[in-house]
Amino acid sequence: YIRVERKHWRLYHISLHQTFCLEACPHILSSCDKSSQALVVLPLSRHSAVDELEARVLWLQLHSMSLDGLDAQGLLRSAICCIMVGDTVETGKGSGVVEGVHADRSITVRFRSGSRRCLQRDCRVLEPARVIIPRVETTNKIISGILDWTGQVIVRAGGTLEKQVCHTFIPLPPSASSMEIIGGTLQVVGQDQGWGNTGEAGVHLRLKYIHSDDTFDRHDSDEYTVAKITFDHNRSRHGRYCISFRLRLGLRTSSPIKVEVIVRTPNYPGWSAHASKIKLDLEVEEVSTVTDCEEAWKQISMTDADAISLLWQRCSSASLQGAEGTVVSDTPLGLEHVRLQLRCLGDLSVDLSHLSNSGLERQGIVDKAAAISLADRNTSRECVAKRLVHVLGQHPGIFPEQRSSIAKMSTVLLNAEFIANSPSDKTNRRLVCDELLAMICAILEVLEDRGDMAEFVASTFAEAAVHCWTAWEEAVNIAHHVVCPDTSTASKLRIAELEDLILGELLALRRDLAYRTFAKAKASAGESDVHFKNFFFSSIHFGLPALQRLAARDPSRLNYTMLNLIDMDKFRADLWATYTPRVIVDHVRGLVDSSTIWRERVVDWLRAHTLRGVHAETWLYEWCHSDYVIKDEALVFMLASMHILQSEALCEIRPKAAPCRTAPQVACTTVRQDAAAPRNAVDQHPRHHSEVCCSVM
């Protein structure tokens, strides 16, 4: 046998009956069992001469090849495309080393010419790095005095009704990978005008989660009113108020969070409100990653066959049972972990990267704009506005007052006029008006062949035109969705990437699940207006880019944050409970069972991703099928390889002696922070689940 440094070789599994092995290795073929599998190692630079190639072949029987924990994990990561920093990957533009793995379904790869962002879909692992998958630790901290402000801010009816009192940013600590605000205490000194009626002016605490994406050159944010203090001079003549709040927005972020306090007053004659002192303490949950020592992994010894068998058993329905650290000894999966002295990694989970708004845009599943722009259509605003009045405003099925409403819509969109809830800045208003005109243009083009839908569109537009800008956006988006659906035709099913098709189908599934939950929320709250809808869809974070983008534009949605009409945490949890790995697998199985084209695409994908060391026919017809039915294991393997289900729990080799991946929650204690100090000091505070309470000091 010839020993060669590992870094100079690529690994390929082939069977001995293949032509390459017969021609290149005749002396090896004659001395080995022809039914066994071989591991052939080729140099990175290929050689044409057979004798030169022959001198670089390393023969190993699979059953005699022993791997330690990290080598076995690398083998499984290559099989299921679990990419990590340090891996050597093959892309459509050559091979390179991974420098970063991002939440938007992309990775940063360093090539000889420089670094570039690539879709994970277009990459495969050539040489996995020997890395330990980090475990997670969660720490609860109280940031004392994150805001400690003294001054004077006044708002008056008839003028500016709302002003920012103070603000700050909460940066991500260097030791944490993400954080989430889960509660806090707000103290305010302020009051309304002090005479007449009371109880409608006050201060709001708002959080703004800022997200930036360098690919699309944009800055998006999720904004929430999380606490509200109402001034009431009948209860507190001194104007001292305090409120404690708990929240679970479900937003873990790695970007800074903006915290701001707003004072506001209603536009009643003579009314005013002021704030003179603000103090805010926040409780945050920080998530950090810890990498363990390699020593425990070096003690593991398993063969390729053991590793591949473990991966396949983890893809079975048994992977949905049990928690991390438990061993179900009466199941094959549990017995296999006991035999190999490995830790059970718990339930299979959803990979949140396939719910990333920017990730779905990057991969082309959704477009950043709902319709092709007017410039790309080579048409003008005036032309679309005239066609709107001509096609819909003159439709015989609508009433005269509806015609005038459509004419009003045409004029406002053409001139970018201000109406209630539309952007106050003229430039921004022009942009959103052009977006609506682009969608209307697409709708009118379809109506040329679908005249039967013109009355529906006309009545929808006319009804919205008498309301605010948010209702206009809602009406145009609904009409565009109904009249111009993005259907998956047979030709698209045959041409598009299978991963993209599945992501599109899951997007439609999530939209359906979200609307079902929204119907329950409406019934519970007794509200059905468009602002409540936008409040709901801006709060669920469910991978619905178009609905979330539309909802975020509506400033009136923030009113519902403090009305407490529904328990949003409960509805969000109920919604997420309907989108589990089991539900996803069953939905994909339904697509496969209902369409020959879908079945052909899935079978072709499985054939192209045969596991190493398994004969192609055996893989496809014995491992992936049972009585001509595709097994759950095959669908889980495919969905994990597409980063729809978490692949780390399937491929990780974690010794039984190593700590659990998810460590118990810990509390951290530091000194109290004052207003002038850097805002990173914390006090010890145990985790609790108290209700929101407000008191007058």
C-alpha positions in Angstrom: 0.0 0.0 0.0 1.2 3.5 -0.8 0.9 6.1 2.0 0.1 9.7 0.8 -0.7 12.9 2.7 -4.4 13.3 3.0 -4.5 16.9 1.7 -3.2 15.8 -1.7 -6.1 13.4 -2.4 -9.8 13.4 -3.3 -12.0 10.5 -2.2 -14.3 8.5 -4.6 -16.2 5.4 -3.9 -16.5 3.0 -6.9 -17.3 -0.6 -7.4 -14.7 -3.0 -8.9 -16.7 -3.8 -12.0 -16.4 -0.2 -13.2 -14.3 0.3 -16.4 -11.9 2.8 -14.8 -10.9 0.4 -12.0 -10.4 -2.5 -14.5 -8.1 -0.5 -16.7 -6.2 1.4 -14.1 -5.7 -1.2 -11.4 -5.4 -4.7 -13.0 -3.0 -6.0 -10.3 -5.4 -4.9 -7.5 -8.4 -6.4 -9.3 -6.8 -9.8 -9.5 -6.0 -10.0 -5.8 -9.3 -8.8 -4.4 -12.9 -9.9 -4.0 -14.7 -8.6 -7.0 -18.0 -8.1 -5.1 -16.5 -5.7 -2.6 -16.3 -2.0 -2.7 -13.2 0.0 -3.1 -11.9 3.4 -2.0 -9.9 5.0 -4.8 -7.8 8.1 -4.1 -6.9 10.4 -7.0 -4.5 13.4 -7.0 -6.0 16.8 -7.3 -4.2 17.3 -10.7 -5.3 14.5 -13.0 -2.7 12.5 -15.1 -3.4 11.0 -18.4 -0.8 8.2 -18.3 -2.2 5.0 -16.9 1.1 4.0 -15.2 1.3 7.4 -13.5 -2.2 7.1 -12.3 -1.7 3.6 -11.2 1.2 4.6 -8.9 -1.2 7.0 -7.1 -4.0 4.5 -6.3 -4.5 3.6 -2.6 -6.6 0.5 -2.1 -8.6 -0.1 1.1 -11.4 -2.5 1.9 -14.4 -0.6 3.2 -15.0 -3.0 6.1 -11.4 -2.5 7.3 -11.4 1.3 7.1 -11.6 2.8 10.6 -12.5 6.5 11.2 -12.4 8.6 14.3 -15.4 10.8 15.2 -14.4 13.9 13.2 -13.6 11.9 10.0 -16.9 10.0 10.3 -18.7 13.3 10.8 -16.9 14.7 7.7 -18.0 11.8 5.7 -21.7 12.3 6.7 -21.5 16.1 6.2 -20.3 15.5 2.7 -23.1 13.1 2.0 -25.9 15.4 3.3 -24.2 18.7 2.2 -23.9 20.1 5.7 -21.4 22.9 4.9 -19.2 24.5 7.6 -16.4 27.0 7.8 -13.2 25.5 6.6 -14.7 23.0 4.1 -13.4 22.8 0.6 -16.4 23.0 -1.7 -17.0 22.8 -5.5 -19.1 25.5 -7.0 -20.1 26.3 -10.6 -17.0 28.6 -10.8 -14.4 26.3 -9.3 -13.4 25.1 -5.9 -12.6 27.1 -2.8 -12.6 27.2 1.0 -15.7 28.3 2.9 -15.2 31.4 5.0 -18.7 32.0 6.3 -22.1 30.3 6.4 -25.1 32.7 6.3 -28.7 32.5 7.4 -29.9 33.5 3.9 -29.0 30.2 2.2 -25.6 31.4 1.0 -22.0 30.9 1.9 -18.8 33.0 1.4 -16.2 31.0 -0.5 -12.6 32.1 -0.9 -11.2 31.4 -4.4 -7.8 32.2 -5.7 -9.3 35.3 -7.3 -11.0 36.5 -4.2 -14.1 35.8 -2.0 -17.6 35.5 -3.3 -21.1 34.7 -2.0 -22.6 31.5 -3.5 -25.9 29.7 -3.0 -25.6 26.6 -0.9 -27.8 24.9 -3.5 -24.9 25.2 -6.0 -22.2 23.8 -3.8 -21.0 20.4 -2.8 -18.4 19.4 -0.2 -15.1 18.1 -1.7 -13.1 17.9 1.5 -14.8 18.4 4.9 -12.9 20.2 7.6 -12.2 18.4 10.8 -14.4 20.6 12.9 -16.6 20.0 16.0 -20.1 21.3 15.6 -20.5 23.9 18.4 -22.9 23.5 21.3 -25.2 26.2 22.5 -25.4 28.1 25.8 -28.2 30.5 26.8 -27.7 33.3 29.3 -30.3 35.7 30.7 -29.0 39.2 31.6 -30.5 42.4 33.0 -29.1 45.5 31.3 -29.6 48.1 34.0 -30.1 51.7 32.9 -30.0 51.1 29.2 -31.9 54.4 29.1 -31.4 57.0 31.8 -32.5 60.3 30.5 -33.5 63.7 32.0 -34.7 66.7 30.0 -38.0 68.1 28.6 -39.9 67.0 25.5 -43.4 68.4 24.9 -46.0 67.6 22.1 -49.2 69.6 21.6 -52.4 69.1 19.7 -52.5 71.0 16.4 -48.7 70.5 16.0 -46.4 67.5 16.1 -48.4 64.8 17.9 -45.5 62.5 18.5 -41.8 63.0 19.3 -38.9 60.8 20.2 -37.8 61.4 23.8 -34.6 59.3 23.7 -33.1 56.3 22.1 -30.1 53.9 22.2 -28.8 50.8 20.4 -28.2 47.5 22.0 -25.1 45.9 20.4 -24.5 42.2 20.2 -21.8 41.2 22.8 -18.7 39.7 21.3 -19.3 36.5 23.2 -22.8 36.0 21.8 -24.0 34.8 18.4 -27.6 36.2 18.8 -29.8 37.8 21.4 -33.5 38.5 22.1 -35.3 41.0 24.4 -37.6 39.1 26.7 -38.8 41.7 29.2 -38.0 44.8 31.2 -39.1 47.7 33.4 -39.9 51.3 32.2 -40.1 54.2 34.6 -41.4 57.6 33.3 -41.9 61.0 34.8 -44.4 62.9 32.6 -48.0 64.1 32.4 -50.7 65.3 30.1 -52.2 68.9 30.1 -53.4 68.3 33.7 -57.0 69.5 33.2 -60.2 68.2 31.8 -60.3 64.7 30.4 -57.3 62.4 30.7 -56.1 58.9 29.9 -55.2 59.1 26.2 -51.8 60.8 26.1 -48.6 59.0 27.2 -45.3 57.3 26.1 -44.6 54.3 24.0 -41.5 52.0 24.2 -40.6 50.8 20.7 -38.1 48.2 19.6 -36.7 48.2 16.1 -34.9 45.1 15.0 -32.6 46.2 12.2 -31.6 43.8 9.4 -29.1 44.6 6.7 -28.3 42.6 3.6 -25.4 43.7 1.4 -26.6 41.7 -1.6 -29.8 43.6 -2.1 -28.4 46.9 -0.8 -31.3 47.5 1.6 -32.0 48.0 5.3 -35.2 46.5 6.6 -36.5 46.6 10.1 -39.2 45.0 12.3 -40.7 47.6 14.6 -42.8 46.8 17.7 -44.5 48.9 20.4 -43.8 46.6 23.4 -44.9 48.8 26.3 -47.2 51.8 26.8 -47.8 54.1 29.7 -50.9 56.2 29.7 -50.8 59.5 31.5 -53.7 59.9 34.0 -53.6 62.9 36.2 -56.5 61.6 38.3 -54.3 58.7 39.4 -50.9 60.4 39.6 -50.7 64.1 40.2 -46.9 63.9 40.4 -46.7 62.1 37.0 -44.6 59.2 38.1 -45.4 55.9 36.3 -43.8 52.5 36.1 -44.5 49.4 34.0 -43.0 45.9 33.9 -43.5 43.8 30.8 -42.7 40.4 29.4 -42.5 39.6 25.7 -41.7 36.8 23.3 -41.5 38.3 19.8 -39.6 35.2 18.6 -36.9 37.5 17.1 -33.3 36.4 17.8 -31.0 38.8 16.0 -27.3 39.2 15.5 -27.7 42.9 14.5 -28.1 45.8 16.9 -31.6 46.6 18.3 -32.8 50.2 18.4 -34.7 51.1 21.6 -36.7 54.4 21.6 -39.2 56.1 23.8 -41.9 58.2 22.1 -44.2 60.7 23.8 -47.6 61.4 22.1 -50.9 63.1 22.5 -54.2 62.9 20.7 -55.2 65.8 18.4 -57.8 67.2 20.8 -58.1 71.0 21.2 -55.9 72.2 24.1 -54.3 68.8 24.8 -50.6 68.3 25.3 -48.1 65.8 26.9 -44.6 66.0 28.2 -41.9 63.7 29.5 -39.0 64.8 31.7 -37.3 61.6 32.9 -37.0 58.1 31.4 -35.3 55.0 33.0 -35.3 51.6 31.3 -34.0 48.2 32.4 -34.1 45.4 29.9 -33.8 41.6 30.2 -32.2 39.9 27.3 -31.5 36.3 26.4 -28.1 35.8 24.8 -27.1 32.7 22.8 -23.4 31.8 22.6 -21.7 28.9 21.0 -19.0 26.8 22.6 -16.6 24.4 20.9 -15.4 21.4 22.9 -11.9 19.8 22.9 -11.2 17.1 20.2 -10.0 14.5 22.7 -13.4 12.7 23.1 -13.8 12.5 19.3 -10.5 10.9 18.8 -11.6 8.0 21.0 -14.4 7.0 18.6 -13.7 4.3 16.1 -16.2 3.3 13.4 -16.2 2.2 9.8 -17.7 3.9 6.8 -20.5 1.4 6.8 -21.3 2.2 10.4 -21.4 5.9 9.7 -23.6 5.6 6.6 -26.0 3.2 8.4 -26.3 5.7 11.4 -27.1 8.5 9.0 -29.9 6.6 7.4 -31.4 5.5 10.6 -31.4 9.1 11.8 -33.4 10.0 8.7 -36.2 7.6 9.8 -39.3 8.5 11.7 -37.5 7.5 14.9 -35.5 10.8 14.7 -38.7 12.6 15.6 -38.9 10.9 19.0 -37.0 11.6 22.2 -35.1 14.5 23.6 -31.3 15.1 23.5 -29.4 12.9 26.0 -32.1 10.2 26.2 -31.5 6.8 24.8 -34.5 4.8 23.6 -32.9 1.4 24.0 -35.7 -0.6 22.4 -35.4 1.1 19.0 -32.8 0.3 16.4 -31.6 3.9 16.4 -31.2 3.9 20.2 -29.3 0.6 20.1 -27.0 1.9 17.4 -26.1 5.0 19.5 -25.4 2.7 22.5 -23.2 0.4 20.5 -21.2 3.3 19.0 -21.0 5.1 22.4 -22.7 8.2 20.9 -25.0 10.8 22.4 -28.6 10.9 21.0 -29.2 14.4 19.5 -32.9 14.6 19.9 -35.7 15.7 17.6 -35.3 16.6 13.9 -36.0 20.3 13.4 -36.8 22.8 10.7 -33.9 24.7 9.1 -34.9 28.3 9.5 -32.8 29.4 6.6 -35.6 28.4 4.2 -37.8 31.0 5.9 -35.3 33.8 5.4 -36.9 36.6 3.4 -33.6 37.6 1.8 -32.7 34.0 1.3 -35.9 33.3 -0.6 -35.2 36.5 -2.7 -31.6 35.5 -3.3 -32.6 32.0 -4.6 -35.3 33.5 -6.8 -38.3 31.9 -5.0 -39.8 35.3 -4.5 -39.1 38.6 -6.3 -38.1 41.8 -4.4 -40.8 43.6 -6.4 -44.3 42.1 -6.8 -44.4 43.0 -10.5 -42.1 44.1 -13.3 -41.4 47.8 -13.1 -42.9 50.4 -15.4 -39.5 51.1 -16.9 -38.8 47.5 -17.7 -42.3 47.3 -19.3 -41.4 50.3 -21.4 -44.6 52.1 -20.4 -45.5 55.4 -18.6 -47.5 56.3 -15.5 -49.9 58.3 -17.6 -50.6 55.3 -19.9 -51.4 53.0 -17.0 -53.5 55.6 -15.2 -55.6 56.1 -18.4 -56.1 52.4 -18.9 -57.2 52.0 -15.3 -60.0 54.5 -15.9 -60.9 53.1 -19.3 -60.9 49.4 -18.5 -62.2 49.4 -14.9 -63.7 52.8 -14.4 -66.0 52.3 -17.4 -67.0 48.7 -16.6 -70.8 48.3 -16.9 -71.0 46.2 -13.7 -70.0 49.0 -11.3 -72.0 51.9 -9.8 -71.4 55.6 -10.6 -69.8 56.3 -7.2 -67.4 53.4 -7.8 -66.4 54.9 -11.1 -65.5 58.2 -9.3 -63.5 56.2 -6.7 -61.5 54.5 -9.4 -60.9 57.9 -11.1 -59.7 59.2 -7.8 -57.3 56.3 -7.4 -55.9 56.9 -10.9 -55.2 60.6 -10.1 -53.6 60.0 -6.8 -51.3 57.3 -8.2 -50.4 59.4 -11.2 -49.5 62.5 -9.2 -48.3 60.7 -6.0 -50.7 62.7 -3.9 -50.9 62.3 -0.2 -53.7 60.4 1.4 -54.1 59.0 5.0 -51.3 56.5 5.9 -49.3 57.1 2.7 -45.6 58.0 3.1 -45.1 61.7 4.1 -41.9 62.0 2.0 -42.7 62.8 -1.6 -39.9 60.7 -3.0 -40.9 57.6 -1.0 -44.6 58.2 -1.9 -43.6 58.3 -5.6 -41.8 54.9 -5.3 -44.8 53.1 -3.6 -47.2 54.7 -6.2 -45.0 53.3 -9.0 -45.1 49.9 -7.4 -48.9 49.9 -7.4 -49.0 51.1 -10.9 -46.7 48.3 -12.0 -49.0 45.7 -10.4 -52.1 47.4 -11.9 -50.4 47.3 -15.3 -49.8 43.5 -15.0 -53.5 43.1 -13.9 -54.8 45.0 -16.9 -52.7 42.9 -19.3 -54.3 39.7 -17.9 -57.8 41.2 -18.0 -57.5 41.6 -21.8 -57.9 37.8 -22.0 -59.9 37.4 -18.7 -62.7 39.9 -19.0 -64.8 37.9 -16.6 -62.6 39.0 -13.7 -62.8 42.7 -14.5 -65.8 43.3 -12.4 -64.2 41.7 -9.3 -61.0 43.9 -9.8 -63.1 47.1 -10.3 -65.3 46.6 -7.3 -62.2 45.7 -5.1 -60.4 48.9 -6.2 -63.5 51.1 -5.8 -64.1 49.8 -2.3 -60.5 50.4 -1.2 -60.3 53.9 -2.7 -62.5 55.4 -0.1 -60.2 54.2 2.7 -56.5 54.8 3.6 -53.4 54.0 1.7 -53.0 50.7 3.5 -56.4 49.6 2.1 -55.2 50.5 -1.4 -52.1 48.4 -1.1 -54.1 45.5 0.2 -56.6 45.7 -2.6 -54.0 45.9 -5.4 -51.9 43.1 -3.9 -55.0 40.8 -3.5 -56.1 41.5 -7.1 -52.6 40.9 -8.4 -52.3 37.6 -6.4 -55.7 36.4 -7.8 -55.4 37.6 -11.3 -51.7 36.9 -11.9 -50.9 33.8 -9.9 -47.4 32.3 -10.1 -48.5 28.7 -11.1 -46.2 25.8 -11.4 -46.8 24.6 -14.9 -45.6 21.2 -16.2 -42.8 22.9 -18.2 -41.6 24.7 -15.0 -41.6 21.4 -13.1 -39.3 19.9 -15.6 -36.9 22.8 -16.0 -36.5 24.5 -12.6 -34.3 23.2 -9.9 -36.1 20.7 -7.7 -35.0 22.5 -4.6 -36.5 25.8 -5.9 -39.8 24.0 -6.7 -40.1 22.5 -3.2 -39.3 25.9 -1.6 -42.1 27.5 -3.7 -44.6 24.8 -2.6 -43.6 25.2 1.1 -44.1 29.0 0.7 -47.6 28.3 -0.5 -48.2 25.9 2.4 -47.0 28.5 5.0 -49.3 31.1 3.4 -52.2 28.8 3.8 -51.3 27.9 7.4 -50.9 31.6 8.3 -54.2 32.6 6.9 -56.0 29.8 8.8 -54.4 31.0 12.0 -55.2 34.6 11.1 -58.9 33.6 10.8 -58.8 32.3 14.3 -57.1 35.5 15.5 -59.7 37.7 13.9 -62.5 35.7 15.5 -60.8 36.0 18.9 -60.1 39.7 18.6 -63.4 40.7 17.0 -61.4 42.7 14.5 -61.3 42.4 10.7 -59.8 45.6 9.3 -56.6 45.7 7.3 -54.5 47.2 10.1 -55.2 44.2 12.3 -54.2 41.9 9.4 -50.9 43.8 9.0 -50.3 43.7 12.8 -50.7 39.9 12.6 -48.5 39.3 9.6 -45.8 41.6 10.8 -45.6 39.6 14.1 -45.5 36.0 13.0 -42.0 35.8 11.2 -43.2 32.8 9.2 -41.2 33.2 6.0 -43.8 35.1 4.0 -41.8 38.0 2.5 -44.5 39.7 0.4 -47.0 39.8 3.3 -44.5 40.9 5.9 -43.1 43.6 3.6 -46.6 44.9 3.0 -47.5 44.8 6.7 -44.3 46.6 7.7 -45.3 49.7 5.7 -48.5 50.2 7.7 -47.8 52.5 10.7 -51.3 52.0 12.1 -50.6 48.3 12.8 -48.6 49.5 15.9 -51.9 50.5 17.6 -52.9 46.9 17.9 -49.6 46.0 19.7 -50.9 47.7 22.9 -54.6 46.9 22.7 -54.0 43.4 24.0 -56.9 42.0 22.0 -55.2 38.7 21.5 -52.3 36.8 23.0 -50.0 37.0 20.0 -47.4 34.7 21.6 -50.0 32.0 21.8 -51.1 32.4 18.2 -47.5 32.5 17.0 -46.7 29.3 18.9 -49.9 27.6 17.5 -48.9 28.6 14.0 -45.3 27.2 14.4 -46.7 24.0 15.8 -48.4 23.4 12.4 -45.1 23.6 10.5 -43.0 20.7 11.7 -40.7 18.3 10.0 -43.5 15.7 9.9 -45.9 18.2 8.2 -43.2 19.1 5.7 -42.4 15.5 4.8 -46.1 14.6 4.5 -46.6 17.7 2.2 -43.8 16.7 -0.1 -45.0 13.1 -0.1 -48.4 14.4 -1.2 -46.8 16.2 -4.1 -44.9 13.1 -5.1 -48.0 10.8 -4.9 -50.2 13.2 -6.8 -48.0 13.9 -9.8 -45.9 11.7 -12.1 -43.7 14.7 -12.9 -42.9 15.3 -9.2 -42.1 11.6 -8.6 -39.7 11.6 -11.6 -37.9 14.7 -10.4 -37.5 13.3 -6.8 -36.3 9.9 -8.1 -33.8 11.7 -10.4 -32.5 13.7 -7.5 -32.0 10.6 -5.3 -30.2 8.8 -8.2 -27.8 11.7 -8.5 -27.1 11.7 -4.7 -26.2 8.1 -4.1 -24.5 7.6 -0.8 -20.9 6.6 -0.9 -20.2 2.9 -0.7 -23.7 1.9 -1.8 -24.4 0.5 -5.3 -26.5 2.8 -7.4 -29.3 0.2 -8.0 -29.3 -1.0 -4.3 -29.5 2.7 -3.2 -32.4 3.6 -5.4 -34.6 0.5 -5.2 -33.8 -0.9 -1.7 -32.6 2.0 0.4 -35.0 4.7 -1.0 -38.0 2.6 -2.0 -40.3 0.0 -0.3 -42.8 -1.7 -2.6 -42.4 1.2 -5.2 -43.2 3.8 -2.5 -40.5 6.4 -1.6 -39.5 5.9 2.0 -39.6 8.6 4.7 -35.8 8.2 5.1 -35.3 9.2 1.4 -37.5 12.3 1.7 -35.8 13.4 5.0 -32.4 12.9 3.4 -33.4 15.0 0.4 -35.0 17.8 2.5 -32.0 18.0 4.9 -29.6 18.1 1.9 -31.7 21.1 0.6 -31.4 22.9 4.0 -35.1 22.7 4.6 -34.7 20.4 7.6 -31.7 20.7 9.9 -28.9 18.5 8.7 -26.5 19.0 11.7 -28.5 16.6 14.0 -28.4 14.0 11.2 -24.7 14.1 10.5 -23.1 15.1 13.9 -21.0 12.5 15.7 -21.1 13.6 19.4 -19.4 11.2 21.9 -21.5 10.1 24.9 -18.7 11.6 27.1 -19.1 15.1 25.5 -21.5 17.7 26.9 -25.0 18.1 25.5 -25.4 20.4 22.5 -27.9 22.6 24.4 -26.6 23.5 27.8 -28.9 24.5 30.7 -29.8 28.2 30.9 -27.4 30.2 33.1 -27.6 33.7 34.7 -24.7 36.2 34.5 -23.9 38.9 37.0 -22.0 42.1 36.4 -22.1 45.6 37.9 -24.9 48.1 37.4 -24.7 50.4 34.4 -25.0 54.2 34.6 -26.0 56.5 31.9 -22.5 57.6 30.9 -20.9 54.1 30.9 -20.8 51.8 27.9 -24.0 49.9 27.8 -22.9 46.4 28.6 -23.2 46.1 32.3 -25.7 43.7 33.8 -27.2 42.6 37.1 -28.1 39.1 38.2 -31.8 38.4 37.6 -33.5 34.9 37.7 -35.7 33.9 34.8 -39.4 34.4 35.6 -42.7 34.7 33.7 -44.7 37.5 35.3 -47.5 39.3 33.6 -47.3 42.9 32.5 -48.1 45.2 35.4 -48.3 49.0 35.7 -48.1 51.0 38.8 -48.2 54.6 39.8 -45.2 55.8 41.9 
